[in-house]
Amino acid sequence: MEKLTAAAAKKNLENIVKSVTEENKVYQIKSGNNSAVLISGKEYESLQETVELLSVPGFRESLQRSLQQIKNNETYSLDEVLGDID
């Protein structure tokens, strides 16, 4: 995370926004005792979705169990799941 003063961010805002959206950079912008983090809208939405999913009771445990099943090769092929659907 790159750190900037508010004055430096203001001076170069257009380029900063471009690097956030195109290069996925993250900036911490400080103004006196306050600070804020600048991330892309896409990254913010992704973080919000992750928070929502992890707040679903049992989701994290289910995900961990699924990842362990994949690791142990305890999965089914698409043909096994769908069968003969012709």
HTML snippet that shows the backbone in 3Dmol.js (N, CA, C, O; Angstrom):
<script src="https://3Dmol.org/build/3Dmol-min.js"></script>
<div id="view" style="width:600px;height:400px;position:relative"></div>
<script>
const pdb = `
ATOM      1  N   MET A   1       0.852  -1.163   0.000  1.00  0.00           N
ATOM      2  CA  MET A   1       0.000   0.000   0.000  1.00  0.00           C
ATOM      3  C   MET A   1       0.903   1.234   0.000  1.00  0.00           C
ATOM      4  O   MET A   1       1.778   1.392   0.852  1.00  0.00           O
ATOM      5  N   GLU A   2       0.667   2.077  -0.959  1.00  0.00           N
ATOM      6  CA  GLU A   2       1.448   3.306  -1.046  1.00  0.00           C
ATOM      7  C   GLU A   2       0.804   4.382  -0.170  1.00  0.00           C
ATOM      8  O   GLU A   2      -0.420   4.508  -0.129  1.00  0.00           O
ATOM      9  N   LYS A   3       1.625   5.145   0.518  1.00  0.00           N
ATOM     10  CA  LYS A   3       1.123   6.182   1.420  1.00  0.00           C
ATOM     11  C   LYS A   3       1.362   7.553   0.807  1.00  0.00           C
ATOM     12  O   LYS A   3       2.441   7.838   0.286  1.00  0.00           O
ATOM     13  N   LEU A   4       0.336   8.399   0.877  1.00  0.00           N
ATOM     14  CA  LEU A   4       0.409   9.751   0.342  1.00  0.00           C
ATOM     15  C   LEU A   4      -0.205  10.733   1.314  1.00  0.00           C
ATOM     16  O   LEU A   4      -1.052  10.372   2.131  1.00  0.00           O
ATOM     17  N   THR A   5       0.229  11.972   1.220  1.00  0.00           N
ATOM     18  CA  THR A   5      -0.477  13.025   1.950  1.00  0.00           C
ATOM     19  C   THR A   5      -1.686  13.429   1.113  1.00  0.00           C
ATOM     20  O   THR A   5      -1.735  13.176  -0.091  1.00  0.00           O
ATOM     21  N   ALA A   6      -2.649  14.054   1.759  1.00  0.00           N
ATOM     22  CA  ALA A   6      -3.832  14.523   1.034  1.00  0.00           C
ATOM     23  C   ALA A   6      -3.433  15.537  -0.035  1.00  0.00           C
ATOM     24  O   ALA A   6      -4.003  15.548  -1.126  1.00  0.00           O
ATOM     25  N   ALA A   7      -2.461  16.381   0.274  1.00  0.00           N
ATOM     26  CA  ALA A   7      -2.008  17.378  -0.700  1.00  0.00           C
ATOM     27  C   ALA A   7      -1.410  16.705  -1.935  1.00  0.00           C
ATOM     28  O   ALA A   7      -1.688  17.119  -3.060  1.00  0.00           O
ATOM     29  N   ALA A   8      -0.593  15.673  -1.735  1.00  0.00           N
ATOM     30  CA  ALA A   8       0.013  14.958  -2.861  1.00  0.00           C
ATOM     31  C   ALA A   8      -1.057  14.224  -3.666  1.00  0.00           C
ATOM     32  O   ALA A   8      -0.992  14.182  -4.894  1.00  0.00           O
ATOM     33  N   ALA A   9      -2.031  13.651  -2.981  1.00  0.00           N
ATOM     34  CA  ALA A   9      -3.118  12.947  -3.666  1.00  0.00           C
ATOM     35  C   ALA A   9      -3.948  13.917  -4.492  1.00  0.00           C
ATOM     36  O   ALA A   9      -4.324  13.617  -5.625  1.00  0.00           O
ATOM     37  N   LYS A  10      -4.229  15.066  -3.927  1.00  0.00           N
ATOM     38  CA  LYS A  10      -5.022  16.083  -4.634  1.00  0.00           C
ATOM     39  C   LYS A  10      -4.300  16.542  -5.892  1.00  0.00           C
ATOM     40  O   LYS A  10      -4.914  16.730  -6.942  1.00  0.00           O
ATOM     41  N   LYS A  11      -3.001  16.717  -5.775  1.00  0.00           N
ATOM     42  CA  LYS A  11      -2.186  17.200  -6.880  1.00  0.00           C
ATOM     43  C   LYS A  11      -2.164  16.206  -8.052  1.00  0.00           C
ATOM     44  O   LYS A  11      -2.050  16.609  -9.209  1.00  0.00           O
ATOM     45  N   ASN A  12      -2.274  14.926  -7.750  1.00  0.00           N
ATOM     46  CA  ASN A  12      -2.101  13.882  -8.765  1.00  0.00           C
ATOM     47  C   ASN A  12      -3.290  12.923  -8.806  1.00  0.00           C
ATOM     48  O   ASN A  12      -3.133  11.751  -9.146  1.00  0.00           O
ATOM     49  N   LEU A  13      -4.461  13.415  -8.464  1.00  0.00           N
ATOM     50  CA  LEU A  13      -5.629  12.550  -8.295  1.00  0.00           C
ATOM     51  C   LEU A  13      -5.980  11.738  -9.541  1.00  0.00           C
ATOM     52  O   LEU A  13      -6.276  10.547  -9.439  1.00  0.00           O
ATOM     53  N   GLU A  14      -5.949  12.366 -10.706  1.00  0.00           N
ATOM     54  CA  GLU A  14      -6.329  11.651 -11.923  1.00  0.00           C
ATOM     55  C   GLU A  14      -5.431  10.437 -12.160  1.00  0.00           C
ATOM     56  O   GLU A  14      -5.927   9.359 -12.483  1.00  0.00           O
ATOM     57  N   ASN A  15      -4.116  10.600 -12.003  1.00  0.00           N
ATOM     58  CA  ASN A  15      -3.186   9.477 -12.187  1.00  0.00           C
ATOM     59  C   ASN A  15      -3.342   8.425 -11.097  1.00  0.00           C
ATOM     60  O   ASN A  15      -3.196   7.232 -11.363  1.00  0.00           O
ATOM     61  N   ILE A  16      -3.635   8.851  -9.885  1.00  0.00           N
ATOM     62  CA  ILE A  16      -3.828   7.916  -8.775  1.00  0.00           C
ATOM     63  C   ILE A  16      -5.060   7.051  -9.036  1.00  0.00           C
ATOM     64  O   ILE A  16      -5.014   5.832  -8.873  1.00  0.00           O
ATOM     65  N   VAL A  17      -6.149   7.680  -9.438  1.00  0.00           N
ATOM     66  CA  VAL A  17      -7.375   6.922  -9.739  1.00  0.00           C
ATOM     67  C   VAL A  17      -7.123   5.945 -10.877  1.00  0.00           C
ATOM     68  O   VAL A  17      -7.603   4.812 -10.845  1.00  0.00           O
ATOM     69  N   LYS A  18      -6.381   6.376 -11.871  1.00  0.00           N
ATOM     70  CA  LYS A  18      -6.066   5.492 -12.996  1.00  0.00           C
ATOM     71  C   LYS A  18      -5.258   4.281 -12.526  1.00  0.00           C
ATOM     72  O   LYS A  18      -5.538   3.156 -12.940  1.00  0.00           O
ATOM     73  N   SER A  19      -4.265   4.498 -11.671  1.00  0.00           N
ATOM     74  CA  SER A  19      -3.450   3.368 -11.203  1.00  0.00           C
ATOM     75  C   SER A  19      -4.248   2.441 -10.282  1.00  0.00           C
ATOM     76  O   SER A  19      -3.995   1.237 -10.238  1.00  0.00           O
ATOM     77  N   VAL A  20      -5.206   3.001  -9.550  1.00  0.00           N
ATOM     78  CA  VAL A  20      -6.066   2.175  -8.693  1.00  0.00           C
ATOM     79  C   VAL A  20      -6.957   1.285  -9.550  1.00  0.00           C
ATOM     80  O   VAL A  20      -7.102   0.094  -9.273  1.00  0.00           O
ATOM     81  N   THR A  21      -7.550   1.857 -10.585  1.00  0.00           N
ATOM     82  CA  THR A  21      -8.491   1.082 -11.397  1.00  0.00           C
ATOM     83  C   THR A  21      -7.809   0.166 -12.404  1.00  0.00           C
ATOM     84  O   THR A  21      -8.306  -0.926 -12.679  1.00  0.00           O
ATOM     85  N   GLU A  22      -6.681   0.594 -12.954  1.00  0.00           N
ATOM     86  CA  GLU A  22      -6.030  -0.203 -14.000  1.00  0.00           C
ATOM     87  C   GLU A  22      -4.959  -1.152 -13.470  1.00  0.00           C
ATOM     88  O   GLU A  22      -4.729  -2.213 -14.050  1.00  0.00           O
ATOM     89  N   GLU A  23      -4.304  -0.776 -12.371  1.00  0.00           N
ATOM     90  CA  GLU A  23      -3.200  -1.580 -11.858  1.00  0.00           C
ATOM     91  C   GLU A  23      -3.509  -2.200 -10.497  1.00  0.00           C
ATOM     92  O   GLU A  23      -2.662  -2.865  -9.901  1.00  0.00           O
ATOM     93  N   ASN A  24      -4.724  -1.976 -10.017  1.00  0.00           N
ATOM     94  CA  ASN A  24      -5.161  -2.512  -8.726  1.00  0.00           C
ATOM     95  C   ASN A  24      -4.301  -2.038  -7.563  1.00  0.00           C
ATOM     96  O   ASN A  24      -4.151  -2.751  -6.571  1.00  0.00           O
ATOM     97  N   LYS A  25      -3.734  -0.839  -7.676  1.00  0.00           N
ATOM     98  CA  LYS A  25      -2.950  -0.276  -6.578  1.00  0.00           C
ATOM     99  C   LYS A  25      -3.878   0.176  -5.460  1.00  0.00           C
ATOM    100  O   LYS A  25      -5.056   0.454  -5.681  1.00  0.00           O
ATOM    101  N   VAL A  26      -3.326   0.243  -4.264  1.00  0.00           N
ATOM    102  CA  VAL A  26      -4.060   0.700  -3.083  1.00  0.00           C
ATOM    103  C   VAL A  26      -3.251   1.829  -2.459  1.00  0.00           C
ATOM    104  O   VAL A  26      -2.031   1.740  -2.329  1.00  0.00           O
ATOM    105  N   TYR A  27      -3.950   2.886  -2.078  1.00  0.00           N
ATOM    106  CA  TYR A  27      -3.285   4.043  -1.477  1.00  0.00           C
ATOM    107  C   TYR A  27      -3.884   4.349  -0.115  1.00  0.00           C
ATOM    108  O   TYR A  27      -5.098   4.276   0.080  1.00  0.00           O
ATOM    109  N   GLN A  28      -3.012   4.693   0.822  1.00  0.00           N
ATOM    110  CA  GLN A  28      -3.459   5.246   2.091  1.00  0.00           C
ATOM    111  C   GLN A  28      -3.166   6.739   2.004  1.00  0.00           C
ATOM    112  O   GLN A  28      -2.033   7.154   1.763  1.00  0.00           O
ATOM    113  N   ILE A  29      -4.209   7.534   2.205  1.00  0.00           N
ATOM    114  CA  ILE A  29      -4.084   8.979   2.094  1.00  0.00           C
ATOM    115  C   ILE A  29      -4.282   9.584   3.474  1.00  0.00           C
ATOM    116  O   ILE A  29      -5.307   9.367   4.120  1.00  0.00           O
ATOM    117  N   LYS A  30      -3.279  10.353   3.921  1.00  0.00           N
ATOM    118  CA  LYS A  30      -3.321  10.943   5.257  1.00  0.00           C
ATOM    119  C   LYS A  30      -3.526  12.450   5.171  1.00  0.00           C
ATOM    120  O   LYS A  30      -2.969  13.137   4.314  1.00  0.00           O
ATOM    121  N   SER A  31      -4.340  12.927   6.088  1.00  0.00           N
ATOM    122  CA  SER A  31      -4.556  14.359   6.245  1.00  0.00           C
ATOM    123  C   SER A  31      -4.569  14.652   7.739  1.00  0.00           C
ATOM    124  O   SER A  31      -5.562  14.395   8.419  1.00  0.00           O
ATOM    125  N   GLY A  32      -3.485  15.178   8.238  1.00  0.00           N
ATOM    126  CA  GLY A  32      -3.379  15.399   9.677  1.00  0.00           C
ATOM    127  C   GLY A  32      -3.417  14.069  10.412  1.00  0.00           C
ATOM    128  O   GLY A  32      -2.630  13.171  10.115  1.00  0.00           O
ATOM    129  N   ASN A  33      -4.338  13.938  11.378  1.00  0.00           N
ATOM    130  CA  ASN A  33      -4.478  12.692  12.132  1.00  0.00           C
ATOM    131  C   ASN A  33      -5.430  11.699  11.472  1.00  0.00           C
ATOM    132  O   ASN A  33      -5.617  10.593  11.979  1.00  0.00           O
ATOM    133  N   ASN A  34      -6.032  12.080  10.349  1.00  0.00           N
ATOM    134  CA  ASN A  34      -7.007  11.230   9.661  1.00  0.00           C
ATOM    135  C   ASN A  34      -6.352  10.513   8.488  1.00  0.00           C
ATOM    136  O   ASN A  34      -5.386  11.001   7.902  1.00  0.00           O
ATOM    137  N   SER A  35      -6.889   9.364   8.163  1.00  0.00           N
ATOM    138  CA  SER A  35      -6.412   8.675   6.967  1.00  0.00           C
ATOM    139  C   SER A  35      -7.573   7.914   6.339  1.00  0.00           C
ATOM    140  O   SER A  35      -8.544   7.552   7.004  1.00  0.00           O
ATOM    141  N   ALA A  36      -7.439   7.685   5.040  1.00  0.00           N
ATOM    142  CA  ALA A  36      -8.433   6.930   4.280  1.00  0.00           C
ATOM    143  C   ALA A  36      -7.680   6.031   3.310  1.00  0.00           C
ATOM    144  O   ALA A  36      -6.522   6.290   2.985  1.00  0.00           O
ATOM    145  N   VAL A  37      -8.339   4.980   2.853  1.00  0.00           N
ATOM    146  CA  VAL A  37      -7.736   4.059   1.898  1.00  0.00           C
ATOM    147  C   VAL A  37      -8.516   4.172   0.593  1.00  0.00           C
ATOM    148  O   VAL A  37      -9.747   4.153   0.583  1.00  0.00           O
ATOM    149  N   LEU A  38      -7.784   4.288  -0.496  1.00  0.00           N
ATOM    150  CA  LEU A  38      -8.397   4.375  -1.818  1.00  0.00           C
ATOM    151  C   LEU A  38      -8.175   3.053  -2.538  1.00  0.00           C
ATOM    152  O   LEU A  38      -7.040   2.650  -2.792  1.00  0.00           O
ATOM    153  N   ILE A  39      -9.289   2.378  -2.866  1.00  0.00           N
ATOM    154  CA  ILE A  39      -9.260   1.136  -3.642  1.00  0.00           C
ATOM    155  C   ILE A  39     -10.246   1.290  -4.793  1.00  0.00           C
ATOM    156  O   ILE A  39     -11.075   2.201  -4.785  1.00  0.00           O
ATOM    157  N   SER A  40     -10.163   0.418  -5.768  1.00  0.00           N
ATOM    158  CA  SER A  40     -11.082   0.494  -6.904  1.00  0.00           C
ATOM    159  C   SER A  40     -12.491   0.093  -6.481  1.00  0.00           C
ATOM    160  O   SER A  40     -12.682  -0.628  -5.502  1.00  0.00           O
ATOM    161  N   GLY A  41     -13.453   0.566  -7.223  1.00  0.00           N
ATOM    162  CA  GLY A  41     -14.842   0.190  -6.967  1.00  0.00           C
ATOM    163  C   GLY A  41     -15.036  -1.311  -7.086  1.00  0.00           C
ATOM    164  O   GLY A  41     -15.788  -1.912  -6.319  1.00  0.00           O
ATOM    165  N   LYS A  42     -14.355  -1.911  -8.051  1.00  0.00           N
ATOM    166  CA  LYS A  42     -14.451  -3.364  -8.258  1.00  0.00           C
ATOM    167  C   LYS A  42     -13.924  -4.125  -7.045  1.00  0.00           C
ATOM    168  O   LYS A  42     -14.524  -5.106  -6.607  1.00  0.00           O
ATOM    169  N   GLU A  43     -12.790  -3.659  -6.507  1.00  0.00           N
ATOM    170  CA  GLU A  43     -12.205  -4.298  -5.329  1.00  0.00           C
ATOM    171  C   GLU A  43     -13.112  -4.120  -4.113  1.00  0.00           C
ATOM    172  O   GLU A  43     -13.264  -5.040  -3.308  1.00  0.00           O
ATOM    173  N   TYR A  44     -13.710  -2.945  -3.981  1.00  0.00           N
ATOM    174  CA  TYR A  44     -14.627  -2.684  -2.870  1.00  0.00           C
ATOM    175  C   TYR A  44     -15.831  -3.621  -2.932  1.00  0.00           C
ATOM    176  O   TYR A  44     -16.217  -4.205  -1.920  1.00  0.00           O
ATOM    177  N   GLU A  45     -16.426  -3.766  -4.119  1.00  0.00           N
ATOM    178  CA  GLU A  45     -17.564  -4.676  -4.282  1.00  0.00           C
ATOM    179  C   GLU A  45     -17.178  -6.106  -3.945  1.00  0.00           C
ATOM    180  O   GLU A  45     -17.947  -6.829  -3.312  1.00  0.00           O
ATOM    181  N   SER A  46     -15.992  -6.514  -4.365  1.00  0.00           N
ATOM    182  CA  SER A  46     -15.509  -7.863  -4.072  1.00  0.00           C
ATOM    183  C   SER A  46     -15.368  -8.077  -2.566  1.00  0.00           C
ATOM    184  O   SER A  46     -15.758  -9.121  -2.044  1.00  0.00           O
ATOM    185  N   LEU A  47     -14.812  -7.092  -1.877  1.00  0.00           N
ATOM    186  CA  LEU A  47     -14.677  -7.192  -0.422  1.00  0.00           C
ATOM    187  C   LEU A  47     -16.037  -7.264   0.263  1.00  0.00           C
ATOM    188  O   LEU A  47     -16.213  -8.015   1.221  1.00  0.00           O
ATOM    189  N   GLN A  48     -16.995  -6.486  -0.226  1.00  0.00           N
ATOM    190  CA  GLN A  48     -18.344  -6.505   0.344  1.00  0.00           C
ATOM    191  C   GLN A  48     -18.993  -7.877   0.162  1.00  0.00           C
ATOM    192  O   GLN A  48     -19.633  -8.392   1.078  1.00  0.00           O
ATOM    193  N   GLU A  49     -18.826  -8.465  -1.023  1.00  0.00           N
ATOM    194  CA  GLU A  49     -19.372  -9.800  -1.284  1.00  0.00           C
ATOM    195  C   GLU A  49     -18.740 -10.837  -0.355  1.00  0.00           C
ATOM    196  O   GLU A  49     -19.427 -11.714   0.169  1.00  0.00           O
ATOM    197  N   THR A  50     -17.436 -10.730  -0.160  1.00  0.00           N
ATOM    198  CA  THR A  50     -16.738 -11.658   0.729  1.00  0.00           C
ATOM    199  C   THR A  50     -17.260 -11.540   2.150  1.00  0.00           C
ATOM    200  O   THR A  50     -17.493 -12.550   2.814  1.00  0.00           O
ATOM    201  N   VAL A  51     -17.445 -10.320   2.619  1.00  0.00           N
ATOM    202  CA  VAL A  51     -17.991 -10.105   3.966  1.00  0.00           C
ATOM    203  C   VAL A  51     -19.378 -10.713   4.079  1.00  0.00           C
ATOM    204  O   VAL A  51     -19.692 -11.368   5.073  1.00  0.00           O
ATOM    205  N   GLU A  52     -20.211 -10.501   3.065  1.00  0.00           N
ATOM    206  CA  GLU A  52     -21.561 -11.075   3.083  1.00  0.00           C
ATOM    207  C   GLU A  52     -21.514 -12.601   3.142  1.00  0.00           C
ATOM    208  O   GLU A  52     -22.220 -13.213   3.944  1.00  0.00           O
ATOM    209  N   LEU A  53     -20.692 -13.215   2.301  1.00  0.00           N
ATOM    210  CA  LEU A  53     -20.603 -14.679   2.281  1.00  0.00           C
ATOM    211  C   LEU A  53     -20.101 -15.225   3.607  1.00  0.00           C
ATOM    212  O   LEU A  53     -20.636 -16.208   4.119  1.00  0.00           O
ATOM    213  N   LEU A  54     -19.076 -14.592   4.165  1.00  0.00           N
ATOM    214  CA  LEU A  54     -18.511 -15.087   5.415  1.00  0.00           C
ATOM    215  C   LEU A  54     -19.436 -14.848   6.605  1.00  0.00           C
ATOM    216  O   LEU A  54     -19.234 -15.434   7.669  1.00  0.00           O
ATOM    217  N   SER A  55     -20.447 -13.993   6.439  1.00  0.00           N
ATOM    218  CA  SER A  55     -21.394 -13.758   7.529  1.00  0.00           C
ATOM    219  C   SER A  55     -22.546 -14.766   7.522  1.00  0.00           C
ATOM    220  O   SER A  55     -23.337 -14.809   8.464  1.00  0.00           O
ATOM    221  N   VAL A  56     -22.643 -15.580   6.460  1.00  0.00           N
ATOM    222  CA  VAL A  56     -23.673 -16.621   6.391  1.00  0.00           C
ATOM    223  C   VAL A  56     -23.273 -17.730   7.359  1.00  0.00           C
ATOM    224  O   VAL A  56     -22.178 -18.280   7.241  1.00  0.00           O
ATOM    225  N   PRO A  57     -24.147 -18.070   8.320  1.00  0.00           N
ATOM    226  CA  PRO A  57     -23.805 -19.119   9.290  1.00  0.00           C
ATOM    227  C   PRO A  57     -23.422 -20.432   8.598  1.00  0.00           C
ATOM    228  O   PRO A  57     -24.164 -20.928   7.750  1.00  0.00           O
ATOM    229  N   GLY A  58     -22.278 -20.984   8.957  1.00  0.00           N
ATOM    230  CA  GLY A  58     -21.838 -22.273   8.431  1.00  0.00           C
ATOM    231  C   GLY A  58     -21.118 -22.205   7.094  1.00  0.00           C
ATOM    232  O   GLY A  58     -20.576 -23.212   6.638  1.00  0.00           O
ATOM    233  N   PHE A  59     -21.101 -21.036   6.452  1.00  0.00           N
ATOM    234  CA  PHE A  59     -20.487 -20.941   5.122  1.00  0.00           C
ATOM    235  C   PHE A  59     -18.996 -21.230   5.163  1.00  0.00           C
ATOM    236  O   PHE A  59     -18.483 -21.995   4.345  1.00  0.00           O
ATOM    237  N   ARG A  60     -18.307 -20.626   6.105  1.00  0.00           N
ATOM    238  CA  ARG A  60     -16.856 -20.799   6.192  1.00  0.00           C
ATOM    239  C   ARG A  60     -16.499 -22.267   6.409  1.00  0.00           C
ATOM    240  O   ARG A  60     -15.590 -22.791   5.767  1.00  0.00           O
ATOM    241  N   GLU A  61     -17.219 -22.929   7.318  1.00  0.00           N
ATOM    242  CA  GLU A  61     -16.945 -24.340   7.594  1.00  0.00           C
ATOM    243  C   GLU A  61     -17.224 -25.202   6.360  1.00  0.00           C
ATOM    244  O   GLU A  61     -16.475 -26.130   6.055  1.00  0.00           O
ATOM    245  N   SER A  62     -18.311 -24.880   5.660  1.00  0.00           N
ATOM    246  CA  SER A  62     -18.666 -25.621   4.448  1.00  0.00           C
ATOM    247  C   SER A  62     -17.594 -25.436   3.368  1.00  0.00           C
ATOM    248  O   SER A  62     -17.217 -26.388   2.685  1.00  0.00           O
ATOM    249  N   LEU A  63     -17.119 -24.220   3.229  1.00  0.00           N
ATOM    250  CA  LEU A  63     -16.069 -23.938   2.256  1.00  0.00           C
ATOM    251  C   LEU A  63     -14.786 -24.681   2.618  1.00  0.00           C
ATOM    252  O   LEU A  63     -14.146 -25.263   1.741  1.00  0.00           O
ATOM    253  N   GLN A  64     -14.404 -24.671   3.876  1.00  0.00           N
ATOM    254  CA  GLN A  64     -13.200 -25.385   4.304  1.00  0.00           C
ATOM    255  C   GLN A  64     -13.337 -26.888   4.063  1.00  0.00           C
ATOM    256  O   GLN A  64     -12.389 -27.542   3.630  1.00  0.00           O
ATOM    257  N   ARG A  65     -14.532 -27.434   4.349  1.00  0.00           N
ATOM    258  CA  ARG A  65     -14.784 -28.852   4.118  1.00  0.00           C
ATOM    259  C   ARG A  65     -14.672 -29.172   2.621  1.00  0.00           C
ATOM    260  O   ARG A  65     -14.097 -30.193   2.246  1.00  0.00           O
ATOM    261  N   SER A  66     -15.215 -28.309   1.776  1.00  0.00           N
ATOM    262  CA  SER A  66     -15.159 -28.509   0.328  1.00  0.00           C
ATOM    263  C   SER A  66     -13.721 -28.466  -0.179  1.00  0.00           C
ATOM    264  O   SER A  66     -13.327 -29.285  -1.009  1.00  0.00           O
ATOM    265  N   LEU A  67     -12.947 -27.518   0.316  1.00  0.00           N
ATOM    266  CA  LEU A  67     -11.543 -27.423  -0.097  1.00  0.00           C
ATOM    267  C   LEU A  67     -10.761 -28.666   0.321  1.00  0.00           C
ATOM    268  O   LEU A  67      -9.893 -29.133  -0.416  1.00  0.00           O
ATOM    269  N   GLN A  68     -11.066 -29.198   1.497  1.00  0.00           N
ATOM    270  CA  GLN A  68     -10.406 -30.426   1.947  1.00  0.00           C
ATOM    271  C   GLN A  68     -10.809 -31.601   1.064  1.00  0.00           C
ATOM    272  O   GLN A  68      -9.976 -32.454   0.758  1.00  0.00           O
ATOM    273  N   GLN A  69     -12.072 -31.659   0.651  1.00  0.00           N
ATOM    274  CA  GLN A  69     -12.527 -32.732  -0.236  1.00  0.00           C
ATOM    275  C   GLN A  69     -11.815 -32.660  -1.584  1.00  0.00           C
ATOM    276  O   GLN A  69     -11.452 -33.690  -2.151  1.00  0.00           O
ATOM    277  N   ILE A  70     -11.617 -31.462  -2.092  1.00  0.00           N
ATOM    278  CA  ILE A  70     -10.882 -31.303  -3.354  1.00  0.00           C
ATOM    279  C   ILE A  70      -9.454 -31.796  -3.167  1.00  0.00           C
ATOM    280  O   ILE A  70      -8.930 -32.535  -4.001  1.00  0.00           O
ATOM    281  N   LYS A  71      -8.835 -31.389  -2.081  1.00  0.00           N
ATOM    282  CA  LYS A  71      -7.455 -31.804  -1.796  1.00  0.00           C
ATOM    283  C   LYS A  71      -7.346 -33.322  -1.696  1.00  0.00           C
ATOM    284  O   LYS A  71      -6.348 -33.896  -2.132  1.00  0.00           O
ATOM    285  N   ASN A  72      -8.352 -33.979  -1.131  1.00  0.00           N
ATOM    286  CA  ASN A  72      -8.361 -35.427  -0.958  1.00  0.00           C
ATOM    287  C   ASN A  72      -8.908 -36.173  -2.174  1.00  0.00           C
ATOM    288  O   ASN A  72      -9.102 -37.388  -2.135  1.00  0.00           O
ATOM    289  N   ASN A  73      -9.151 -35.430  -3.250  1.00  0.00           N
ATOM    290  CA  ASN A  73      -9.704 -36.011  -4.482  1.00  0.00           C
ATOM    291  C   ASN A  73     -11.043 -36.704  -4.232  1.00  0.00           C
ATOM    292  O   ASN A  73     -11.337 -37.741  -4.826  1.00  0.00           O
ATOM    293  N   GLU A  74     -11.837 -36.128  -3.359  1.00  0.00           N
ATOM    294  CA  GLU A  74     -13.161 -36.666  -3.039  1.00  0.00           C
ATOM    295  C   GLU A  74     -14.222 -35.850  -3.769  1.00  0.00           C
ATOM    296  O   GLU A  74     -15.134 -35.293  -3.158  1.00  0.00           O
ATOM    297  N   THR A  75     -14.081 -35.795  -5.095  1.00  0.00           N
ATOM    298  CA  THR A  75     -14.992 -34.994  -5.907  1.00  0.00           C
ATOM    299  C   THR A  75     -15.651 -35.864  -6.966  1.00  0.00           C
ATOM    300  O   THR A  75     -15.267 -37.015  -7.175  1.00  0.00           O
ATOM    301  N   TYR A  76     -16.642 -35.297  -7.626  1.00  0.00           N
ATOM    302  CA  TYR A  76     -17.349 -35.978  -8.704  1.00  0.00           C
ATOM    303  C   TYR A  76     -17.125 -35.227 -10.006  1.00  0.00           C
ATOM    304  O   TYR A  76     -16.986 -34.004 -10.015  1.00  0.00           O
ATOM    305  N   SER A  77     -17.090 -35.974 -11.107  1.00  0.00           N
ATOM    306  CA  SER A  77     -16.977 -35.331 -12.413  1.00  0.00           C
ATOM    307  C   SER A  77     -18.334 -34.742 -12.792  1.00  0.00           C
ATOM    308  O   SER A  77     -19.357 -35.072 -12.192  1.00  0.00           O
ATOM    309  N   LEU A  78     -18.329 -33.873 -13.787  1.00  0.00           N
ATOM    310  CA  LEU A  78     -19.575 -33.278 -14.265  1.00  0.00           C
ATOM    311  C   LEU A  78     -20.513 -34.359 -14.796  1.00  0.00           C
ATOM    312  O   LEU A  78     -21.725 -34.279 -14.595  1.00  0.00           O
ATOM    313  N   ASP A  79     -19.970 -35.355 -15.463  1.00  0.00           N
ATOM    314  CA  ASP A  79     -20.792 -36.462 -15.973  1.00  0.00           C
ATOM    315  C   ASP A  79     -21.439 -37.235 -14.826  1.00  0.00           C
ATOM    316  O   ASP A  79     -22.596 -37.643 -14.927  1.00  0.00           O
ATOM    317  N   GLU A  80     -20.701 -37.437 -13.742  1.00  0.00           N
ATOM    318  CA  GLU A  80     -21.255 -38.144 -12.590  1.00  0.00           C
ATOM    319  C   GLU A  80     -22.393 -37.347 -11.937  1.00  0.00           C
ATOM    320  O   GLU A  80     -23.379 -37.911 -11.464  1.00  0.00           O
ATOM    321  N   VAL A  81     -22.229 -36.046 -11.927  1.00  0.00           N
ATOM    322  CA  VAL A  81     -23.243 -35.194 -11.286  1.00  0.00           C
ATOM    323  C   VAL A  81     -24.483 -35.085 -12.161  1.00  0.00           C
ATOM    324  O   VAL A  81     -25.602 -35.223 -11.666  1.00  0.00           O
ATOM    325  N   LEU A  82     -24.299 -34.836 -13.469  1.00  0.00           N
ATOM    326  CA  LEU A  82     -25.436 -34.611 -14.361  1.00  0.00           C
ATOM    327  C   LEU A  82     -26.000 -35.891 -14.936  1.00  0.00           C
ATOM    328  O   LEU A  82     -27.174 -35.944 -15.302  1.00  0.00           O
ATOM    329  N   GLY A  83     -25.173 -36.930 -15.020  1.00  0.00           N
ATOM    330  CA  GLY A  83     -25.632 -38.185 -15.595  1.00  0.00           C
ATOM    331  C   GLY A  83     -25.919 -38.014 -17.084  1.00  0.00           C
ATOM    332  O   GLY A  83     -25.389 -37.111 -17.732  1.00  0.00           O
ATOM    333  N   ASP A  84     -26.748 -38.877 -17.603  1.00  0.00           N
ATOM    334  CA  ASP A  84     -27.103 -38.838 -19.030  1.00  0.00           C
ATOM    335  C   ASP A  84     -28.348 -37.972 -19.166  1.00  0.00           C
ATOM    336  O   ASP A  84     -29.460 -38.445 -18.929  1.00  0.00           O
ATOM    337  N   ILE A  85     -28.174 -36.720 -19.541  1.00  0.00           N
ATOM    338  CA  ILE A  85     -29.318 -35.793 -19.630  1.00  0.00           C
ATOM    339  C   ILE A  85     -29.812 -35.594 -21.048  1.00  0.00           C
ATOM    340  O   ILE A  85     -30.572 -34.663 -21.312  1.00  0.00           O
ATOM    341  N   ASP A  86     -29.397 -36.444 -21.956  1.00  0.00           N
ATOM    342  CA  ASP A  86     -29.837 -36.309 -23.372  1.00  0.00           C
ATOM    343  C   ASP A  86     -31.303 -36.518 -23.508  1.00  0.00           C
ATOM    344  O   ASP A  86     -31.838 -36.441 -24.614  1.00  0.00           O
TER     345      ASP A  86
END
`;
const viewer = $3Dmol.createViewer("view");
viewer.addModel(pdb, "pdb");
viewer.setStyle({}, {cartoon: {color: "spectrum"}});
viewer.zoomTo();
viewer.render();
</script>
